Amino acid sequence: MVLSGFKTLVQKIPGGQNVQVFTAVVGICGLCAVPVFTKNDKRGHDLFSQEKPEAFVANQEKLVKEFNAKKRSIEGAQASQSQASQAQEK
């Protein structure tokens, strides 16, 4: 049913049978690719995405910054304590 309508549509393409087949195949491949290029999802939110979601990456970066800030404050406190103990020894 659908194939007979498709066949008549392809036969209306000017050129030989090879041109008609090539045009039909390119058209079908183009129609299959439309959802890939028109998606409105954020990064990492579609079914087959290999990327991390934006919210996850932002939260991870925030946690790393907080960890680094705490690490610096602890290292600074330890450095000031060691300097104070060295000053007392002298």
Summary of the structure (lengths in Angstrom):
residues: 90
radius of gyration: 31.8
end to end distance: 98.2
largest distance: 99.4
contacts: 165
relative contact order: 0.05
helix: 74%
strand: 0%
